[in-house]
């Protein structure tokens, strides 16, 4: 499927990329709108197609006492309100077959977490909603092997599939990015996204709280843009130190414009 066939990408310029960005999780009613307001203004300024990202619930947490959400329906309504208020598409994660249609009633794109990218029933359920499906590449997979995940969506009658690179496990508590995965996944015939912030996670820490290296966000992003990636995924928050999830690797919202300026310059230079 041609990238221009995706409705929200019809205006994508050759010297630009598209953006999926927002807080890790919908943690209250105020923060998502603060983030969306800022990013809508910036992406319109820089002519970048934008999708608001927010998980309505976090299922993959290390500890039982980790924050998971404010309630499914409440969080999904917030996502729908953002889409309506700013006239932008929204994306959220799903974790089980039962969640696929529930979430599809509120959002435009269903995202399959990396840990679940081989779950056939989940992929088929997401495909059958008719929504765009963004599959994150498992930390244990090569880019070329994502062909089979994409095939599950297409063979279920849905051609709208995107693929996301988010690093590979390096030992027990670190990730590395192999940029060869970007062209490998593009050869599958799907738009490819670079998940910058999750690629900088340091999972499985002894504390049970994931670490990260947000100081490398610019480096990972510029390298991805230079590698020809189609889209960028970034989690951002006004106050990452007090975010309810993934604060250790999120980009502070105040720094977002500076990063966009850098990425746009790189894209223009390599086009």
N, C-alpha and C positions, 0 to 999 in steps of 0.2 A: 504494500500500500504506500503510495506516494505521501510524503510528509504534508504536502499541501491539501491532501484529502481529509485531514483532521480539521474539523470546523474551527477550532480556536487558533489554528496555525495558518489560515489562509492569507493573513497579512504579514507573515514572517519574511523579513528581508534576507537576502543572501549574506549580508554582512552583520547579521544579528543571530541571536540564539533565543530560545524561549526559557521561561523561568517558572519553576515550581518552588514556592517558598512560603513559610509561615512558622508558627510555633510548633514544637514537637507534638503537644497534646492540647486540646481545648480544656484549659485548667480553670477558667472563669468566663464571665460574659464580657469583660472589658478588654482584656489583652488581645484577643483575636481581631477586634475592630481597630485597635491602635496599630497593630502590625499591618493589617490590610490597607488602612488609610494611607500609611506611609509608602507601602510598596506599590499601590495603585498609582500614586503620584509619581514615583520614581520611574516605573516601567513605562508610563505614558510619556514622560519626559525623554526617555532614552529609546522609545519606540520598540519595546520588548514585549511580546505576548506573555501574559501572566496568568498563572493558576495559583489560587490560594491553597496552601496545604495545612491541614490540621488533623490529627488523629482524634476521633471521637472517643476512643478507648485504647489504652495501651495494654496489650495482652502479654507481650514478651518482656517480662520484668524478672530481675534476678531474685528479688526478695518478696515475700508475701506481704510485707508492710509497705511496699513501694506504691506510690500514687498511680492509679489506673484511669481515673476520669471523674467527671461530675454527673454521670448518668448518660446512657446512650441517647435517649430521645432528646434530652436537653441539649447535648453537644451537637447532635445532628441538626437540630433546629437552628443553632447558631451558625453552622456552616451554610445552611440554606439561606439564612438572613444575609450573610456576607455576599453570597452569590447574587442575591436579589438587589441588595443595596448598591453594590459596585458594578453589577453587570459583568461579572467575571466567572469563569468556571472554578470549581473547587474539587479537591481530591482528598480522599481519606483511605486509611488502611482497613482491610477486613481480615478476619482470622479464621472464619468457619463458614461452611455452606449456608447456614441459617442467616448469617450476617449479610450475605451478598445482596439479596433483594431489599432487605431493610435499609441498608445504606444507599442503594441505588435510587431509592425514592427521594433522597435528599441531595445527592452529589452528582457530578458529571463524570468523574474518573474514579475507578476503584483501583486501589493499590494493593498488590500482593507482597507481603513482607519477605525479605530475603530468606529467612529460615523456612518459609512455606512455599517456595517457588516450584517445588516438585509435587505438591499436593494436588493430584489430578482432580479430585472432586471439587476442591476449592476453585481451581482454575476454570473448570467447566461451568460451575455455578456463576462465577463472575462473568464469563463470556455470554451466558444465556440472558443476562440482564440487558444486553445491548449497549452497555456503557463502554467507554474507552477503558482498557485494562492496562495498567502500568505494572510490570513485573520486575521486582528488584532481583538482580542476580545474586544467587546464594554465595556466601563467603567461601564456599567449598567448591565452586564451579568455575570453569573457564567460560569466556565469552561465547565461543562457538557452540558450547553445549546448551546454551539458552535457546537454540533452535527448537528443541523439543518442547520447552515450555510455551514458546510462541505458537508452535503447531497445535498444541492443545486448545488454545483460544481460537485459532482459525478454523480448525476442524470441528469446532463446536458452533460454527456459523457466525463468528464475529471477526472481522478483519482489522478492528481498531485495537492494535496492541503496541505498546511502547515497552522498552527495556531500559533498566537502570543499572549502571555500574556503581558499586559501593565498596570496592576493595576486597581483598582475600585475606584469610587468616594467616598470620605469620607467628608461629608459636602459639602460646595460649592466650596472650594478653595484648595483641597488637594486630594491626591490619596494614597491608601495603596495597598500592594501586599499580596494576599492570595496564598501562595505557594501550597495549595491543588489543585489549578487550573491546575498546571503542570501535575500531573498524571491523573487528570480527563480528560484533553484534549488528553493526550497520549492514553487513552483508546478508543478514537474515531478512532484511527488508522492513525494518521498524525504526522509528525515531529512537535515538539513544540519548539517555540523560546521564549526567555525572552527578551522583549524590556526594557533594563535597564534604558536608559536615559528618555524615555517618562513616565516611572513609577515614576520618580522623579519630574515631572512637578507639578507646583502649578497654575492651570488654573483659569480663571475668575477673575483675579486681577482687582482692580478698575481702574488701569491705562490702562487696555486693552492690556497689554503686559504680557504674561505668565511668571511666575517665576519658580524657580526650586531649587533643592538641590544636585548639582553635587558632593558635598563632600561625598555623600552616594553611589556613583556609585560602588565602590569596594564592599561594604556591600551587595547591592542588587545582584550583579553579583555572588559573592561567595555563597550566599544562594541559588541562582538559580541553579548553578552548583552542589551544594551538594544535591539539590532536584531532580537531574537527568534530567534536561532540555537538549534537543538535540542541540539547537543552541542559540546564543547570538546576540542581535541586539543593536548596539551602534551608536549614532550620535556623530561625532567628527569633529573638526575644528582646524586649526592652531592658530586661535585667536578668541575664542568663544565670548569674550566681544564685538567684532565688527562684528559678524556673522549677516546675514540679517534675520535669523529666528531661534528661539529656542536656542539662545546663552546661556540662563540662566541655561539650564540643559545639555548642551553638554560637552563631555570630551575633554580637550585640547590634541591635537595630540601628543605633547611631552610626555604625561603621558601614552600613549597607551601601550607601551611595558611593563611597570611595571604592568599594570593591567593584560595583557595577561599572564605574568609570574605567577601572583597569581592564576588566573583561571585555568591554566594548572596544577599547583600543587594541587589544590583542586580536580580537576577531577581525577588525578592520584591517589590521596589518597582514593577516594570513589569507584574507580573501583574494 
